[in-house]
Amino acid sequence: MNRKLFYEAIRKPLFGIKKMKQTQVDGMEALLNATDHLTDLRHQAYILATAYHETAKTMQPIEEYGKGKGYDYGRMIKRNRNPYAFPDKLYYGRGLVQLTWYENYEYMGRKLGIDLLNHPELALQMDVSCRIIVTGMTRGMFTGVKLETYFNDDRDDWEQARKIVNGMDCAEKIAGYARIFHRALTE
């Protein structure tokens, strides 16, 4: 892939500026490197679009604005609404994909061999965050559906792909971002 053409193709439609911040470029480079093994460029594009959306265009692992305030996962309760006392952590959104909930930190940490339950802040490290988003989206670890479900030889469904991460929340908008990334990847 020609990186110069890639950045030229995404700069204006996605960032609306003449020059992107170095941190945005660094984040995309990390994601491009973490996804370079993917043979279907639609998968790579959708991961980039998800990170773009979930990080408010920063392309850096961030903490959820408000840190879960007003959401159950922002309190010390599990998905089944049972409280927990240990560890004394909140599992609001963090990273490139905004991983939430006690159970998701526990499960993802176990699958990646990282103690995310006791150290949820590790999801803010770029290498860990890249592993979370790529593994979660390619293996269906967030909602039970994966990229291959929506992008394969028989299906090309940019909007329904949002179900991989978060229902249909902002599906049309993210589909648009993904199409821009896909065009840039194929130039």
N, C-alpha and C positions, 0 to 999 in steps of 0.2 A: 504494500500500500504506500502511496505517495503521501506522506504526512503533511507536506506543504499544501497540496491540493485539498486534503481532508480539512485542514483548519480554515482554508479560504472558503470552503463550501459551507461550513457551519457558523463561521464568525458572525456574519450579518444577520441571517435568519434566526439564530438562537440567542446571540448575545447582543446584537444591535449596536456593536461598537467597532471601531477601526482596529483596536488592539485589545486582545484579551489579557486578563491578569495572568501573571506567571503561575499563580496558584491554581487557576482554572486549567491551564495547559498541563501543569504537573499532575493534576488529578486525572485528566483525560489520558495522559501518557500511562499512568499507573493502571487505569482500566483497560486501555488498549493492550498493554502488555499482559494483563491478567486474563484477557479474553482472546489472545491471539491463537490459541489452540482450537477455538470454535470454528468449524468449517462452514456453518451457515451464518452469513453476515447479518441476517435478520436477528439472530440471537444476540450477536454483539451489539447491534444497533439498539435493540430494546433494552439491554442492560445499560447502555450509555444514557438512553432517554430516561430510564427509571432513576438513575443517579442524578441526572440533570434536574429532574422534577423534585426528588426527595431532598436534595441539598440546596434548594432555592438557587440554582444555577452556579453555586460555588464550586461544584465538582470536588469538594473536600468532605470527608466524614464530619458531620456536625451533630450537635445535640438538638433534639426537637425543641423548637421555640415553645416556651412555656413549660417544658419538661413534664409533659403529661397532665398538666393542670386541667381539671374538668373531665378527665378520662379515667376509667377504672384502672388501667395499667399504670397510671401515675400515682397510685396509692399502693399500700402494701397488701395487695390481694392478688390471688391467682385468677386465672380465667374462669374457674368454677366458682368464683367469688368467695372462696375460703381465704381468710387472712394467713399471712406468714410472718414470722418474727425474725427468721434468719435466712439468708444474710440480711443485714440492715441496709438494703439497697432498694432503689426504685428502678423499674425496668421500662422507662419511657424510651422514645425513639432515639436511636444513636446510629451513626454511620452513614454510608452511602445509600442504604435502603431503609433506614429508620426502623431497625429491629426493635420490637416492643414485646412486652409481657414476660413474666418470670419464666414460664415454660419454654418460650422461644429462645431465651438466652441460655437456659439449661440445655436444651436439645441441640442448638447450633454449637454451643461450646463443646458438648460431648462429641459431636460429629467431626469437629475440626481439631479436637485435642487441645482446646484452650479453655481455661477456667473463666468463662464469661459470666457465670452466675455470681462468683465472688468478686469479679473484676469487670463489671460491665463497661467500664471506661476503655477497655481494650478494643471495643468496637469502633473507637475513634482513631485508631492507628490505621494508616492507609493500607498496609499489607493485610491486616486482619479484616478490615472493612471490604477490601476487594474479594477476599476469600468468602466472606459472608454473602455478598450479593451474587457472585458468580455461582457458588455452590448452591445457594438457596434457590436461585432462579433456574438453573439447569437441572437440578434434581427434584424440584417441586417441594422443597422443604418449608416453605412459608405457608402455603394454603393447600398443598396436595396436588397442584397442577404445575407443570413445568413449561419451559419455552417450546420444547418439541411438540407439546399439545397443540399449540397455536401456529407454529411455523414448521412445516414439514412438506413433503412432496405433494400432499393433497390439500393443504390448508395454509392460508396466509391471512391471519386475522389480527391485525394491529390493535384493534380496540378491545376485543375479548382477552387479549394477552394480559391486560391489567389484573385479571383474576389471579395471576401468579403471585401478586404481592398484596393487593388491597381491594378486593371486590371490583366494582366498576368506578371507583372514585377517580375523577379526572381522566377517565379512559380515553376520551376523544382528544383531549389536549396532549396527553402523553403519546398517543398514536401519531399525532402530527410531528412531535419531536423525533420520534423513532424513525419516521419516514425520511426526515431531513438527515439524520445520522446515517441511515442506510444509503441514501444517495451519495453522501460524502465518502462512505466506505467503499463504494463500488466505482468511484471515479478513478 
